Amino acid sequence: MTDIKQALPVYGTDLIPTLDQRYFDDCVVFCAPEAWNIAKHQFKFPPKEIAVPKEMEQARLERRIQRMPQSETVFGIGGGSACDAAKLFAHLTHARLILVPSILSVDAPFTKAIGVRVNHRVRYVGEVYPDHLLIDFNLIRQAPPKLNRAGVGDILSIYTALSDWRLAHQATGEAFDETLAGQSQALLDRLFAGATAIRDCTDEGLKLLSELYVAEVALCEIAGNSRPEEGSEHYFAYCLESLTHKQYLHGELIALGVLLGALYQEQPLDRILAFLHETQVEYRPAAIGVTDEEICHTLIALPQYLTEERQLPYGIYHHKGMTPESADALLNRLHSVI
């Protein structure tokens, strides 16, 4: 595999105190409150400021960062929002970055890109690498199991992403890399094989999710884009979030997006559904906070959304479009299989 620059995790328990003292001498923390309550005993002295990112709108988050004290180090302790907020702080201030995810529900701690929102739409700004990425099994396992199980979403998305990539090659002539696609498919196979360990949130299962994130991010770096991992399942999620302005558990929403996208791609769902059942990952619309009306509204809005979001590569929703009738039909097909 081509050499790439990438954050590689360190695994263990109570890892924060193993860091060099210089990281603690002048630091701030972005965190989820629950994660900080668990991890704060690992700090000998209180940070200069502890900030909870309540929203990820770029302008507001940047103003929040401007009001914070200048610091040599920033910690991100929590989920995707805490880690991305810390990444943005490091990017803007050139502080050293330490990431300590408290849940593995999204791949944000493993990527160089900084995920924010601009007018409720996902944007990736800048890039930054942590000095250390700590995967603390004790910290992560104290979260509700459903939060870590949902981490499968950003690997399960490979199922629909690869189909989109092949379609783009056939329909538009976009380059398709069989080797990278095969390596991405192998990650999906590893995910399926680890269903029990992921469901039980064992050290083995948590490490597997982390390793899959590392490998998935590496493949995207080699490809120069997100083709090996992201496609129409994410487009559906992005569009839904931009319309409802609600917060969802990312992996659960992506699981729903995979089911919808795969149905529209005419792919079989047996293996996907069996895996979701075994891991106890929720995907049913009502259970994850999505109404049928919101699904239809999102599907109908997707063609215009994709016209505006030109950075999103060609996929099934570009190819087939969407009408109110086809949206209703797709929703009915979804309910017939779940």
C-alpha positions in Angstrom: 0.0 0.0 0.0 1.3 3.5 -0.8 2.8 5.3 2.1 0.5 8.0 3.4 0.4 10.4 6.3 -2.2 9.2 8.8 -3.1 9.2 12.4 -2.5 5.7 13.9 -4.2 4.8 17.1 -2.6 3.7 20.4 -4.7 1.1 22.2 -5.1 0.4 25.9 -6.7 1.8 29.1 -6.2 5.0 31.0 -3.9 6.3 28.3 -4.1 10.0 28.9 -1.6 10.0 31.8 0.9 8.2 29.6 1.3 11.4 27.5 4.3 13.7 28.0 3.7 16.4 30.6 4.1 19.2 28.0 0.6 18.3 26.6 -0.9 19.3 30.0 1.0 22.4 30.8 -1.1 24.7 28.6 -4.2 23.0 27.3 -7.9 23.3 26.6 -10.4 20.5 26.1 -13.4 20.1 23.8 -15.5 17.3 25.2 -18.8 15.6 25.6 -19.9 16.1 29.2 -20.3 12.4 29.9 -16.9 11.7 28.5 -15.2 14.4 30.5 -16.8 13.1 33.7 -15.2 9.7 33.0 -11.8 11.0 31.8 -11.2 14.1 34.0 -9.4 12.0 36.8 -6.7 11.4 34.2 -5.7 15.1 34.3 -3.4 16.1 37.2 -4.3 19.8 36.8 -7.5 21.3 35.3 -7.3 22.6 31.7 -7.5 26.3 31.0 -11.0 25.8 29.6 -13.4 22.9 29.1 -15.7 23.5 26.1 -18.8 21.5 25.0 -19.5 22.0 21.3 -23.3 22.3 21.2 -23.5 22.8 17.5 -21.1 22.5 14.5 -22.0 25.5 12.4 -18.6 26.7 11.3 -19.1 30.5 11.9 -20.4 30.0 15.4 -17.8 27.4 16.3 -15.0 29.7 15.0 -16.3 32.5 17.2 -16.3 30.2 20.2 -12.7 29.3 19.5 -11.7 32.9 19.2 -13.1 33.5 22.7 -11.1 30.7 24.2 -7.6 31.2 25.7 -4.7 30.6 23.4 -3.2 27.2 24.3 -0.3 25.0 23.2 -2.5 21.8 23.2 -6.1 21.0 22.6 -7.8 17.7 23.6 -10.8 16.3 21.9 -12.6 13.9 24.2 -15.9 12.6 23.1 -17.7 11.7 19.9 -17.4 13.2 16.4 -18.4 16.7 17.4 -15.9 17.0 20.2 -13.1 15.6 18.0 -14.0 17.9 15.0 -14.2 20.9 17.2 -10.8 20.2 18.7 -9.4 19.6 15.1 -10.8 23.0 14.1 -9.1 24.6 17.1 -5.8 23.0 16.2 -6.2 24.0 12.6 -6.9 27.7 13.4 -4.4 28.1 16.2 -1.7 25.6 15.3 -2.0 24.0 18.7 -0.9 20.4 19.3 -3.9 18.0 19.0 -4.8 15.0 21.1 -7.9 13.0 20.2 -9.5 10.6 22.7 -12.8 9.3 21.2 -15.2 8.2 23.9 -17.4 6.4 21.3 -16.7 4.8 18.0 -19.9 5.9 16.2 -18.2 7.8 13.4 -14.8 7.9 11.6 -14.2 11.6 12.4 -11.3 11.0 14.9 -9.4 9.1 12.2 -9.6 11.6 9.3 -7.5 14.6 8.6 -10.6 16.5 7.3 -12.5 18.7 9.8 -16.3 18.2 9.6 -18.4 21.3 10.2 -21.8 22.7 9.0 -22.5 25.7 6.9 -26.1 26.6 6.8 -26.8 23.1 8.1 -24.9 21.4 5.2 -21.8 19.3 5.8 -18.5 20.9 4.8 -15.0 19.7 5.3 -12.5 22.4 5.9 -8.7 22.2 6.3 -6.8 19.3 7.5 -5.0 18.4 10.7 -3.2 15.4 12.2 -3.2 14.6 15.9 0.0 14.1 17.9 -1.8 11.2 19.5 -5.0 9.3 18.8 -5.8 7.3 21.9 -8.3 4.4 21.8 -9.1 3.8 25.5 -11.2 0.7 25.8 -12.4 1.5 29.3 -13.5 4.9 28.3 -15.3 3.8 25.2 -17.0 0.8 26.8 -18.7 3.0 29.4 -20.8 4.6 26.7 -24.2 3.0 25.9 -23.5 0.0 23.6 -25.7 1.3 20.8 -23.4 4.3 20.3 -20.4 2.1 19.6 -22.4 -0.4 17.6 -23.5 2.4 15.4 -19.9 2.7 14.3 -20.5 0.1 11.7 -22.3 2.7 9.5 -19.1 4.3 8.1 -17.9 0.8 7.0 -21.3 -0.6 6.0 -21.5 2.3 3.6 -18.9 0.5 1.4 -21.8 -1.7 0.1 -23.6 1.2 -1.6 -20.4 3.3 -2.2 -18.8 0.7 -4.4 -21.9 0.2 -6.5 -22.1 4.0 -7.0 -18.4 4.0 -8.1 -19.0 1.2 -10.6 -22.1 3.0 -11.9 -20.2 6.3 -12.4 -17.5 4.4 -14.3 -20.1 2.8 -16.6 -22.2 6.0 -17.0 -19.7 8.8 -17.1 -16.3 7.2 -17.7 -15.0 8.1 -14.3 -11.9 6.1 -13.4 -12.5 3.0 -11.3 -9.8 1.2 -9.4 -10.4 -2.5 -9.1 -7.6 -3.0 -6.6 -8.9 -0.3 -4.2 -12.5 -1.5 -4.7 -11.3 -5.1 -3.8 -9.5 -3.8 -0.7 -12.6 -1.9 0.3 -14.8 -4.9 -0.1 -12.4 -6.9 2.1 -13.0 -4.3 4.9 -16.7 -4.9 4.5 -16.2 -8.6 4.8 -14.1 -8.1 8.0 -16.9 -6.1 9.4 -19.5 -8.8 8.7 -17.2 -11.4 10.3 -16.8 -9.3 13.5 -20.5 -8.9 14.1 -20.6 -10.6 17.5 -17.6 -8.9 18.9 -19.0 -5.5 17.7 -22.4 -6.2 19.3 -20.8 -7.1 22.6 -18.4 -4.1 22.5 -15.5 -6.4 23.5 -11.9 -5.1 23.2 -11.7 -7.2 20.0 -14.8 -5.6 18.6 -13.8 -2.0 19.4 -10.3 -2.6 18.0 -11.8 -4.0 14.9 -13.9 -0.9 14.3 -10.9 1.3 14.9 -8.7 -0.8 12.5 -11.4 -0.7 9.8 -11.6 3.1 10.2 -7.9 3.4 9.8 -7.9 1.2 6.7 -10.9 2.9 5.2 -9.4 6.3 5.6 -6.1 5.0 4.1 -7.9 3.8 1.0 -9.7 7.1 0.5 -6.3 8.9 0.8 -4.9 6.7 -1.9 -7.9 7.2 -4.1 -7.8 10.9 -3.6 -11.5 10.9 -2.8 -14.1 9.2 -0.7 -15.2 6.7 -3.4 -14.0 3.6 -1.5 -16.3 4.4 1.4 -18.9 7.1 0.7 -21.8 7.2 -1.8 -25.5 7.7 -2.0 -26.2 6.5 1.5 -24.3 9.5 2.9 -25.9 11.8 0.3 -29.3 10.8 1.7 -28.1 11.5 5.3 -26.6 14.9 4.4 -29.8 16.0 2.6 -32.0 14.8 5.4 -30.0 16.7 8.0 -30.0 19.9 5.9 -33.8 19.7 5.7 -34.7 18.8 9.2 -31.9 20.5 11.2 -32.1 17.6 13.6 -29.2 15.6 15.1 -29.1 11.9 14.5 -26.9 9.1 15.6 -24.7 9.0 12.5 -24.2 5.3 12.1 -27.9 4.5 12.4 -28.8 7.1 9.8 -26.2 5.8 7.5 -27.6 2.2 8.0 -31.0 3.5 6.8 -29.3 5.3 3.9 -27.6 2.0 2.9 -30.9 0.2 2.8 -32.5 2.9 0.7 -29.6 3.2 -1.6 -29.1 -0.5 -2.1 -32.8 -0.9 -2.9 -32.6 1.8 -5.5 -29.4 0.2 -6.9 -31.3 -3.2 -7.0 -28.8 -4.8 -4.7 -29.8 -7.7 -2.4 -30.3 -6.8 1.3 -30.2 -10.2 2.9 -26.6 -9.9 4.2 -27.0 -6.3 5.3 -30.2 -7.0 7.2 -28.7 -10.1 8.9 -25.7 -8.1 10.0 -27.7 -5.3 11.4 -29.9 -7.7 13.3 -26.9 -9.6 14.7 -25.2 -6.4 15.8 -28.4 -4.9 17.1 -27.8 -1.7 15.2 -31.0 0.3 14.8 -32.1 1.4 11.3 -35.9 1.5 11.4 -37.0 5.0 10.6 -39.3 5.6 13.6 -36.6 4.1 16.0 -33.9 6.5 14.8 -36.2 9.6 14.8 -37.1 9.8 11.1 -40.7 9.9 9.8 -41.9 8.5 6.5 -42.8 12.0 5.4 -39.2 13.2 6.1 -37.8 10.3 4.1 -40.1 11.1 1.1 -39.3 14.8 1.4 -35.6 14.0 1.4 -35.7 11.6 -1.5 -37.7 14.1 -3.6 -35.3 16.9 -2.7 -32.1 14.8 -3.5 -31.9 15.7 -7.2 -31.8 19.5 -6.5 -29.6 18.9 -3.5 -27.1 17.0 -5.6 -27.2 19.7 -8.3 -26.2 22.3 -5.7 -23.6 20.0 -3.9 -21.4 19.5 -7.0 -18.6 18.1 -4.9 -20.5 14.9 -4.3 -19.5 12.3 -6.9 -22.0 10.6 -9.3 -24.2 7.9 -7.8 -27.6 6.2 -8.1 -29.6 9.3 -7.2 -27.8 11.3 -9.9 -28.4 8.5 -12.4 -32.1 7.7 -11.8 -33.3 11.0 -10.4 -36.3 10.9 -8.1 -40.0 11.8 -8.5 -42.7 11.8 -5.8 -44.0 8.5 -7.3 -40.5 6.8 -7.2 -40.0 8.1 -3.7 -43.2 6.6 -2.5 -42.4 3.3 -4.3 -38.9 3.2 -2.7 -40.3 3.9 0.8 -42.9 1.1 0.3 -40.1 -1.3 -0.8 -38.2 -0.3 2.3 -41.1 -1.1 4.6 -41.7 -4.4 2.8 -38.2 -5.7 3.8 -37.8 -4.3 7.3 
